Amino acid sequence: MRRPTFDLDVLRTFVTGVEFNSFAKAADRLNRSTSAVSAQLKKLEEQIGTPVLAKSGRGLVLTPVGESLLSHARQLLEMNDSIFQALHESQTAATVRLGLQEDFGEHFLSDILRRYVKMYPRVSLEVRIARNTELLALIDSGGLDLALTWDTGHMSPYATRLGETQMHWIGSRDTQPLNCSVDSPLPLILFDAPCVLRSAATQALDEARIPWRIALTSPSVGGIWAAVAAGLGLTLRTRIGLPGHLAVIAGLPTLPTLGYVLYRGAEYLAPATRQLAALIQTSLEEQAFGITAGASV
């Protein structure tokens, strides 16, 4: 049996007439003749099999079926208009400027870009992989539309805390049991200050009275991973983007979780930028379980 299908033009005429409280005004608004509007309403009632309007004095009022139809018609029209708007926006050329802290850049960027380009093939993406300080400065100066960073407590009215992940001591898989002393302090491989992970590492070791020294600093996460793999020392990172040839090292102070925040460059975002922000949040939520589960190993 063939299912009946509503004509959206007819539903739009019906909804417009009710909202204007006049189908003559609806005809003028929709650039139709009053006779065409009357024919549409007649067609609608024939399709439903019952009146949707009833006379009341010199005017018309909705029947109970008409009231129910009005609610559903508005939803159908809203969905229809939303679909067309989204399709139009996806074909509109624009530029979106995205900043990512390096851990996220390595771990999430390819997946996010692949999914986003399918939705907005004509949008140009400018991606900047950098450290927190640089990204936050660009957000404040209007140089970025979005930035995904570690939570450093930076104040902004346009920020959303998306989640958190555990910090860990990371070393090579053949790291020997730790035996730190004043004469043999723990070698650390870290970013230059200021760095939230560097501060967390040195504070935790100081509180535990474990001697440490900076063995190497690197401007990139890739440089840190390479130095750790070479056995030059330990670092403090999260499991996000952790290479398979490195491992979490036990026997050092337990550390708290580290939050991650999505900053917007403005209160109101263009549709293409807003969709990218939603995609980033969804991608992180999809992978959050894996990050959390890995932290408990």
Contacts in CASP RR format, 6 or more apart in sequence:
PFRMAT RR
TARGET T0000
AUTHOR 0000-0000-0000
METHOD contacts of the structure
MODEL  1
MRRPTFDLDVLRTFVTGVEFNSFAKAADRLNRSTSAVSAQLKKLEEQIGT
PVLAKSGRGLVLTPVGESLLSHARQLLEMNDSIFQALHESQTAATVRLGL
QEDFGEHFLSDILRRYVKMYPRVSLEVRIARNTELLALIDSGGLDLALTW
DTGHMSPYATRLGETQMHWIGSRDTQPLNCSVDSPLPLILFDAPCVLRSA
ATQALDEARIPWRIALTSPSVGGIWAAVAAGLGLTLRTRIGLPGHLAVIA
GLPTLPTLGYVLYRGAEYLAPATRQLAALIQTSLEEQAFGITAGASV
4 47 0 8 1.000
6 47 0 8 1.000
6 73 0 8 1.000
6 76 0 8 1.000
7 40 0 8 1.000
7 43 0 8 1.000
7 44 0 8 1.000
8 76 0 8 1.000
8 77 0 8 1.000
8 80 0 8 1.000
9 40 0 8 1.000
10 40 0 8 1.000
10 41 0 8 1.000
10 43 0 8 1.000
10 44 0 8 1.000
11 44 0 8 1.000
11 73 0 8 1.000
11 76 0 8 1.000
11 77 0 8 1.000
12 30 0 8 1.000
12 77 0 8 1.000
13 23 0 8 1.000
13 26 0 8 1.000
13 30 0 8 1.000
13 32 0 8 1.000
13 37 0 8 1.000
13 40 0 8 1.000
13 41 0 8 1.000
14 40 0 8 1.000
14 41 0 8 1.000
14 44 0 8 1.000
14 52 0 8 1.000
14 69 0 8 1.000
14 70 0 8 1.000
14 73 0 8 1.000
15 70 0 8 1.000
15 73 0 8 1.000
15 74 0 8 1.000
15 77 0 8 1.000
16 26 0 8 1.000
16 29 0 8 1.000
16 30 0 8 1.000
17 23 0 8 1.000
17 25 0 8 1.000
17 26 0 8 1.000
18 62 0 8 1.000
18 70 0 8 1.000
20 26 0 8 1.000
20 29 0 8 1.000
23 34 0 8 1.000
23 37 0 8 1.000
23 38 0 8 1.000
23 41 0 8 1.000
23 60 0 8 1.000
24 34 0 8 1.000
26 37 0 8 1.000
27 33 0 8 1.000
27 34 0 8 1.000
27 36 0 8 1.000
27 37 0 8 1.000
30 37 0 8 1.000
32 40 0 8 1.000
41 52 0 8 1.000
41 53 0 8 1.000
44 52 0 8 1.000
45 51 0 8 1.000
45 52 0 8 1.000
45 53 0 8 1.000
48 65 0 8 1.000
48 69 0 8 1.000
50 63 0 8 1.000
50 65 0 8 1.000
51 63 0 8 1.000
51 65 0 8 1.000
52 62 0 8 1.000
52 63 0 8 1.000
52 65 0 8 1.000
52 66 0 8 1.000
52 69 0 8 1.000
53 60 0 8 1.000
53 61 0 8 1.000
53 62 0 8 1.000
53 63 0 8 1.000
53 66 0 8 1.000
54 60 0 8 1.000
54 61 0 8 1.000
54 62 0 8 1.000
54 63 0 8 1.000
55 61 0 8 1.000
62 70 0 8 1.000
85 271 0 8 1.000
86 271 0 8 1.000
89 120 0 8 1.000
89 271 0 8 1.000
89 272 0 8 1.000
90 119 0 8 1.000
90 120 0 8 1.000
90 121 0 8 1.000
90 122 0 8 1.000
91 121 0 8 1.000
91 122 0 8 1.000
92 122 0 8 1.000
92 123 0 8 1.000
92 272 0 8 1.000
93 122 0 8 1.000
93 123 0 8 1.000
93 124 0 8 1.000
94 120 0 8 1.000
94 122 0 8 1.000
94 123 0 8 1.000
94 124 0 8 1.000
94 270 0 8 1.000
94 272 0 8 1.000
95 123 0 8 1.000
95 124 0 8 1.000
95 125 0 8 1.000
95 126 0 8 1.000
96 123 0 8 1.000
96 124 0 8 1.000
96 125 0 8 1.000
96 126 0 8 1.000
96 145 0 8 1.000
96 146 0 8 1.000
96 270 0 8 1.000
96 272 0 8 1.000
96 273 0 8 1.000
96 276 0 8 1.000
97 126 0 8 1.000
97 128 0 8 1.000
97 143 0 8 1.000
97 144 0 8 1.000
97 145 0 8 1.000
97 146 0 8 1.000
98 125 0 8 1.000
98 126 0 8 1.000
98 127 0 8 1.000
98 128 0 8 1.000
98 144 0 8 1.000
98 145 0 8 1.000
98 146 0 8 1.000
98 147 0 8 1.000
98 148 0 8 1.000
98 276 0 8 1.000
99 127 0 8 1.000
99 128 0 8 1.000
99 129 0 8 1.000
99 130 0 8 1.000
99 135 0 8 1.000
99 138 0 8 1.000
99 144 0 8 1.000
99 146 0 8 1.000
99 147 0 8 1.000
99 148 0 8 1.000
100 108 0 8 1.000
100 109 0 8 1.000
100 127 0 8 1.000
100 128 0 8 1.000
100 129 0 8 1.000
100 130 0 8 1.000
100 135 0 8 1.000
100 147 0 8 1.000
100 148 0 8 1.000
101 129 0 8 1.000
101 130 0 8 1.000
101 131 0 8 1.000
101 132 0 8 1.000
101 135 0 8 1.000
101 148 0 8 1.000
101 149 0 8 1.000
101 150 0 8 1.000
101 260 0 8 1.000
102 129 0 8 1.000
102 130 0 8 1.000
102 131 0 8 1.000
102 220 0 8 1.000
102 221 0 8 1.000
102 222 0 8 1.000
103 221 0 8 1.000
103 237 0 8 1.000
103 238 0 8 1.000
103 240 0 8 1.000
103 241 0 8 1.000
104 148 0 8 1.000
104 240 0 8 1.000
104 260 0 8 1.000
105 129 0 8 1.000
106 221 0 8 1.000
106 222 0 8 1.000
106 241 0 8 1.000
107 240 0 8 1.000
107 241 0 8 1.000
108 280 0 8 1.000
108 283 0 8 1.000
108 284 0 8 1.000
108 287 0 8 1.000
109 127 0 8 1.000
109 129 0 8 1.000
111 283 0 8 1.000
112 276 0 8 1.000
112 279 0 8 1.000
112 280 0 8 1.000
112 283 0 8 1.000
113 125 0 8 1.000
113 127 0 8 1.000
115 279 0 8 1.000
115 283 0 8 1.000
116 123 0 8 1.000
116 125 0 8 1.000
116 275 0 8 1.000
116 276 0 8 1.000
116 279 0 8 1.000
117 123 0 8 1.000
117 125 0 8 1.000
119 275 0 8 1.000
119 279 0 8 1.000
120 272 0 8 1.000
120 275 0 8 1.000
123 272 0 8 1.000
128 134 0 8 1.000
128 135 0 8 1.000
128 138 0 8 1.000
128 144 0 8 1.000
130 138 0 8 1.000
131 191 0 8 1.000
131 195 0 8 1.000
132 149 0 8 1.000
132 150 0 8 1.000
132 152 0 8 1.000
132 154 0 8 1.000
132 195 0 8 1.000
132 196 0 8 1.000
133 194 0 8 1.000
135 144 0 8 1.000
135 147 0 8 1.000
135 149 0 8 1.000
135 263 0 8 1.000
136 147 0 8 1.000
136 149 0 8 1.000
136 152 0 8 1.000
136 154 0 8 1.000
136 263 0 8 1.000
138 144 0 8 1.000
138 147 0 8 1.000
139 147 0 8 1.000
139 156 0 8 1.000
139 263 0 8 1.000
139 264 0 8 1.000
139 265 0 8 1.000
140 156 0 8 1.000
142 265 0 8 1.000
143 265 0 8 1.000
144 263 0 8 1.000
144 265 0 8 1.000
145 264 0 8 1.000
145 265 0 8 1.000
145 266 0 8 1.000
145 269 0 8 1.000
145 270 0 8 1.000
145 273 0 8 1.000
146 262 0 8 1.000
146 263 0 8 1.000
146 264 0 8 1.000
146 265 0 8 1.000
146 269 0 8 1.000
146 273 0 8 1.000
146 276 0 8 1.000
146 277 0 8 1.000
146 280 0 8 1.000
147 262 0 8 1.000
147 263 0 8 1.000
147 265 0 8 1.000
148 162 0 8 1.000
148 260 0 8 1.000
148 261 0 8 1.000
148 262 0 8 1.000
148 263 0 8 1.000
148 280 0 8 1.000
149 260 0 8 1.000
149 261 0 8 1.000
149 263 0 8 1.000
150 196 0 8 1.000
150 197 0 8 1.000
150 258 0 8 1.000
150 259 0 8 1.000
150 260 0 8 1.000
150 261 0 8 1.000
151 161 0 8 1.000
151 164 0 8 1.000
151 196 0 8 1.000
151 258 0 8 1.000
151 259 0 8 1.000
151 260 0 8 1.000
151 261 0 8 1.000
152 196 0 8 1.000
154 261 0 8 1.000
154 263 0 8 1.000
156 263 0 8 1.000
157 267 0 8 1.000
158 263 0 8 1.000
158 264 0 8 1.000
158 265 0 8 1.000
158 266 0 8 1.000
158 267 0 8 1.000
159 261 0 8 1.000
159 262 0 8 1.000
159 263 0 8 1.000
159 264 0 8 1.000
160 261 0 8 1.000
160 262 0 8 1.000
160 264 0 8 1.000
160 281 0 8 1.000
161 259 0 8 1.000
161 260 0 8 1.000
161 261 0 8 1.000
162 260 0 8 1.000
162 261 0 8 1.000
162 262 0 8 1.000
162 280 0 8 1.000
162 281 0 8 1.000
162 284 0 8 1.000
162 285 0 8 1.000
163 259 0 8 1.000
163 260 0 8 1.000
163 284 0 8 1.000
163 288 0 8 1.000
164 257 0 8 1.000
164 258 0 8 1.000
164 259 0 8 1.000
164 260 0 8 1.000
165 238 0 8 1.000
165 239 0 8 1.000
165 240 0 8 1.000
165 257 0 8 1.000
165 258 0 8 1.000
165 259 0 8 1.000
165 260 0 8 1.000
165 291 0 8 1.000
165 292 0 8 1.000
165 295 0 8 1.000
166 238 0 8 1.000
166 239 0 8 1.000
166 255 0 8 1.000
166 257 0 8 1.000
166 258 0 8 1.000
166 292 0 8 1.000
166 295 0 8 1.000
166 296 0 8 1.000
167 197 0 8 1.000
167 200 0 8 1.000
167 236 0 8 1.000
167 237 0 8 1.000
167 238 0 8 1.000
167 255 0 8 1.000
167 256 0 8 1.000
167 257 0 8 1.000
167 258 0 8 1.000
168 236 0 8 1.000
168 237 0 8 1.000
168 238 0 8 1.000
168 239 0 8 1.000
168 248 0 8 1.000
168 249 0 8 1.000
168 255 0 8 1.000
168 295 0 8 1.000
169 234 0 8 1.000
169 235 0 8 1.000
169 236 0 8 1.000
169 248 0 8 1.000
169 249 0 8 1.000
169 251 0 8 1.000
169 252 0 8 1.000
169 255 0 8 1.000
170 228 0 8 1.000
170 234 0 8 1.000
170 235 0 8 1.000
170 236 0 8 1.000
170 237 0 8 1.000
170 242 0 8 1.000
170 246 0 8 1.000
170 247 0 8 1.000
170 248 0 8 1.000
170 249 0 8 1.000
171 228 0 8 1.000
171 231 0 8 1.000
171 233 0 8 1.000
171 234 0 8 1.000
171 235 0 8 1.000
171 246 0 8 1.000
171 247 0 8 1.000
171 248 0 8 1.000
171 249 0 8 1.000
172 228 0 8 1.000
172 229 0 8 1.000
172 230 0 8 1.000
172 231 0 8 1.000
172 245 0 8 1.000
172 246 0 8 1.000
172 247 0 8 1.000
173 245 0 8 1.000
173 246 0 8 1.000
173 247 0 8 1.000
175 231 0 8 1.000
175 234 0 8 1.000
175 247 0 8 1.000
175 249 0 8 1.000
178 186 0 8 1.000
178 249 0 8 1.000
178 251 0 8 1.000
178 252 0 8 1.000
180 186 0 8 1.000
180 210 0 8 1.000
180 211 0 8 1.000
180 212 0 8 1.000
181 211 0 8 1.000
182 211 0 8 1.000
184 211 0 8 1.000
185 211 0 8 1.000
185 212 0 8 1.000
185 213 0 8 1.000
186 205 0 8 1.000
186 210 0 8 1.000
186 211 0 8 1.000
186 212 0 8 1.000
186 213 0 8 1.000
186 233 0 8 1.000
186 234 0 8 1.000
186 252 0 8 1.000
187 212 0 8 1.000
187 213 0 8 1.000
187 215 0 8 1.000
187 216 0 8 1.000
187 232 0 8 1.000
187 233 0 8 1.000
187 234 0 8 1.000
188 201 0 8 1.000
188 202 0 8 1.000
188 212 0 8 1.000
188 213 0 8 1.000
188 214 0 8 1.000
188 215 0 8 1.000
188 233 0 8 1.000
188 234 0 8 1.000
188 235 0 8 1.000
188 236 0 8 1.000
189 215 0 8 1.000
189 216 0 8 1.000
189 217 0 8 1.000
189 218 0 8 1.000
189 224 0 8 1.000
189 227 0 8 1.000
189 228 0 8 1.000
189 232 0 8 1.000
189 233 0 8 1.000
189 234 0 8 1.000
189 235 0 8 1.000
190 197 0 8 1.000
190 198 0 8 1.000
190 201 0 8 1.000
190 214 0 8 1.000
190 217 0 8 1.000
190 218 0 8 1.000
190 224 0 8 1.000
190 235 0 8 1.000
190 236 0 8 1.000
191 197 0 8 1.000
191 198 0 8 1.000
191 217 0 8 1.000
191 218 0 8 1.000
191 219 0 8 1.000
191 224 0 8 1.000
192 198 0 8 1.000
192 217 0 8 1.000
192 219 0 8 1.000
193 199 0 8 1.000
196 258 0 8 1.000
197 236 0 8 1.000
197 237 0 8 1.000
197 258 0 8 1.000
198 236 0 8 1.000
200 236 0 8 1.000
200 255 0 8 1.000
200 256 0 8 1.000
200 258 0 8 1.000
201 212 0 8 1.000
201 235 0 8 1.000
201 236 0 8 1.000
201 255 0 8 1.000
202 212 0 8 1.000
204 252 0 8 1.000
204 253 0 8 1.000
204 255 0 8 1.000
205 211 0 8 1.000
205 212 0 8 1.000
205 252 0 8 1.000
205 253 0 8 1.000
207 253 0 8 1.000
208 252 0 8 1.000
208 253 0 8 1.000
210 252 0 8 1.000
210 253 0 8 1.000
215 227 0 8 1.000
215 232 0 8 1.000
215 233 0 8 1.000
216 227 0 8 1.000
216 232 0 8 1.000
216 233 0 8 1.000
218 224 0 8 1.000
218 227 0 8 1.000
221 237 0 8 1.000
224 235 0 8 1.000
224 237 0 8 1.000
225 243 0 8 1.000
225 246 0 8 1.000
227 233 0 8 1.000
227 235 0 8 1.000
228 234 0 8 1.000
228 235 0 8 1.000
228 246 0 8 1.000
229 243 0 8 1.000
229 245 0 8 1.000
229 246 0 8 1.000
234 249 0 8 1.000
234 252 0 8 1.000
236 255 0 8 1.000
238 258 0 8 1.000
238 291 0 8 1.000
238 295 0 8 1.000
239 248 0 8 1.000
239 291 0 8 1.000
239 294 0 8 1.000
239 295 0 8 1.000
240 291 0 8 1.000
248 297 0 8 1.000
260 284 0 8 1.000
262 277 0 8 1.000
262 280 0 8 1.000
262 281 0 8 1.000
264 277 0 8 1.000
269 277 0 8 1.000
END
